Every structure is written in structure tokens, then in C-alpha cells.
Amino acid sequence: MYKQSFLKIIRRPLVLEATGWSKSTLYNRIQEGLFPNPVSLGARAVGFVESECDKVIQAMIAGYSEQQLKSLVKELVANRSVKL
């Protein structure tokens, strides 16, 4: 049976709770390419793709190196194109 997956956008407090990072650490890691950048939700709001965050957190738990994390993040962001 076909199972359709739905993407979910989560806000920064949930990302910070999941990672245990401070806000500045989160944005430093985004700038370094070690965490997916947020998507715009409007003029003054952003959110993060939950599945991307989960994959990066799982990779960190698995012991990925910084270079491996950067490659993963780059691949995740590149695959954001909408497939309807």
C-alpha cells in the first residue's frame, strides 16, 4: 500500500529542545553548514523541516564527522524541491 509522507515545519524552540543547543549555537552550526537552514514562513517567521532536523540529529548520534554532516546537510537542502 502506498504511504504518503507529509513534511512538517517546526519552530526554533522545538529544534533547540531536541538538540540541547543555545540559539547562538544553532545559528553558528547553520552558518558552518552543519545543520539545515530554516525556511521562510512569512515576513518575520522561519521554521525548520522536521525530517531534515531528525536526520542530522541521527547522524550526530551515529558519530558522523563534520565533513560527513556538511555533505548530509548539503544533500538535504538540495532535495527540498517540491514534488507534487
N, C-alpha and C positions, 0 to 999 in steps of 0.2 A: 504494500500500500504506500502511496506517495505521502510523504510528510513534508509539509511546507514549513520552513523556518522563518520566523519573524525576527527582525532586528529590533533591538531595544536601545534607546538612548537613556543614559543615566547621568545624573548631575554630579558635579565635583565632590560634594560631601560623601557620596557613596563610594567614589573612587578612593578618596582619602581613607575612608574606613576600611576598605578592602586591602589597601596596601600598607596602612600604618604610617604613611608619609605625611610630612607637613605640606602646605600649599606650595611653598617655595621649592621644596624637593621635587614635587610633581612637575612643576613647570621647568625646573632645571633638567630633569630627565627627558621631558618632551623636547627641549631645545637641543639636547645631546643626541636625540634620535633613539632613545632607549624606551620610549613609551609613545603610543599613538597620540597624535594631536587631536584636540576636540573639534567638533563640527558646530557650525553656527546654527542657533535655534531662533535667532532674531537679532535685532539691533544690539541688545546688551546681554544676550544669554548664549551660553555654549553648553554642550553635553558631550559625553563620550560614548562610543559604540561599545555596548556591554560585552559582546562576544570578543572584540579585539582586546579589551582590557583583561578578560578572563584568559585568553591565550597567552598574553605577555606574562601575566602572573604565574600561570602554569609553567612557562618556560623558565622563569626565575627560580621557581621551586625545583625544577629539573636540573638547575645548575648551568644554564646557558651562559656563555661568555658574553662580554659586552658586544663583541663583533657579531655573535650569533643573534643577540637581541636586536641589534640595529638592522640586521638583514630581515628578521622576522617582522619588525615594525614597518620597514620599507615595503615588504610584500603585502602586509595587511592594509596599509594605506593605499597602495596601488590597486588593490582589489575592491575599492569602495564604489566602483561604477555600478549604477543601478541596472539590475536585470529584471525587467518586468515581464 
